[in-house]
Amino acid sequence: MGNIKNFIVKTQEKEWLPLNENGIHYKGVFVMSLRFSEKQNRSNTILLKFGPGASYPYHNHPAGEEIFVLSGSCEIENSVLTEGDYLYTPPNCRHSVKSENGCIMLISIPEEVEII
């Protein structure tokens, strides 16, 4: 397994990167990778930051998703999530996300999302 220090992510030492997927830039949405899967060649655990008014389009989660709101608030399928709220979306759950005032979320995504 190695030294536990090799698995610690110091977020204050990392930068927020604009969210770009398949050549599409989602304005006002930023990502920070926390756990990268070499096997899948993608990040499975991320922080997402939405600026005020930012949104992410309607999409599907083939293997589900877990969301924990760290700060601010967002709206998912007409439900408002605020700081401290947790959402588990089961496999093949479809939704969009928008944030009127901005938010930061911890997200675990076992498989890549599919934009619909």
C-alpha positions in Angstrom: 0.0 0.0 0.0 2.8 2.4 0.7 2.9 5.5 2.9 -0.5 7.1 3.8 1.0 10.5 2.9 1.0 9.4 -0.7 -2.8 9.4 -0.6 -3.5 12.7 1.0 -4.7 15.6 -1.2 -4.0 19.1 0.1 -6.7 21.0 -1.7 -5.3 24.4 -0.6 -2.3 23.5 -2.7 -4.3 22.6 -5.8 -5.9 24.9 -8.4 -9.5 25.0 -9.6 -9.6 24.1 -13.3 -12.4 25.1 -15.7 -14.6 22.1 -16.4 -14.0 20.9 -19.9 -15.5 17.6 -21.1 -15.2 16.3 -24.6 -14.1 19.7 -25.8 -17.1 21.5 -24.1 -16.4 24.2 -21.6 -19.1 24.7 -18.9 -18.9 28.4 -18.2 -18.7 29.1 -14.5 -18.1 25.5 -13.4 -14.7 24.5 -12.1 -13.3 21.1 -11.0 -10.6 19.8 -8.7 -9.6 16.2 -8.8 -9.3 14.4 -5.5 -8.9 10.8 -6.6 -7.8 9.8 -10.1 -8.4 6.2 -11.4 -5.4 5.1 -13.5 -7.5 2.1 -14.6 -10.4 4.3 -15.9 -8.2 7.2 -16.8 -10.6 9.6 -15.1 -11.3 11.2 -11.7 -13.8 9.4 -9.6 -13.9 11.8 -6.7 -13.9 15.5 -7.4 -14.8 18.9 -6.0 -17.1 20.9 -8.3 -17.4 24.7 -7.9 -20.4 26.5 -9.5 -20.2 30.3 -9.8 -23.4 32.3 -9.4 -25.8 31.4 -12.3 -23.7 28.5 -13.5 -25.3 25.2 -14.7 -24.5 21.7 -15.9 -26.8 20.2 -18.6 -29.2 17.3 -18.3 -27.2 14.1 -18.0 -27.3 10.4 -17.0 -25.3 8.6 -14.3 -24.9 5.0 -15.5 -23.4 3.9 -12.1 -25.0 6.5 -9.9 -23.5 9.4 -8.0 -23.0 10.8 -4.6 -23.1 14.6 -3.8 -22.3 16.4 -0.6 -22.8 20.2 -0.6 -19.9 21.8 1.2 -21.0 25.4 0.7 -23.6 27.5 -1.0 -26.6 25.9 -2.7 -27.7 24.2 -5.9 -30.9 23.0 -7.6 -31.3 19.5 -8.9 -34.6 18.5 -10.4 -36.6 21.2 -8.6 -35.0 20.3 -5.2 -32.7 22.8 -3.5 -29.6 21.4 -1.8 -27.8 23.6 0.7 -24.6 23.3 2.8 -24.5 19.9 4.6 -27.0 18.2 2.3 -26.2 14.8 0.8 -27.8 13.3 -2.4 -27.3 9.7 -3.7 -28.6 9.3 -7.2 -29.1 5.6 -8.1 -27.8 4.2 -11.4 -29.3 5.7 -14.5 -30.6 8.7 -12.6 -30.9 11.7 -14.9 -30.8 15.3 -13.9 -29.3 18.8 -14.5 -27.7 21.1 -11.9 -27.8 24.8 -11.5 -26.7 27.2 -8.9 -28.2 30.7 -8.5 -25.7 31.9 -5.9 -22.8 29.5 -6.4 -21.7 26.3 -4.5 -19.0 23.8 -3.8 -19.8 20.1 -3.9 -17.9 16.9 -3.2 -18.9 14.4 -5.8 -18.2 10.7 -6.2 -18.9 9.4 -9.7 -18.0 5.7 -10.3 -18.5 6.0 -14.1 -18.4 8.8 -16.7 -21.7 10.7 -17.1 -23.6 10.8 -20.3 -24.8 14.1 -21.6 -28.3 13.8 -23.0 
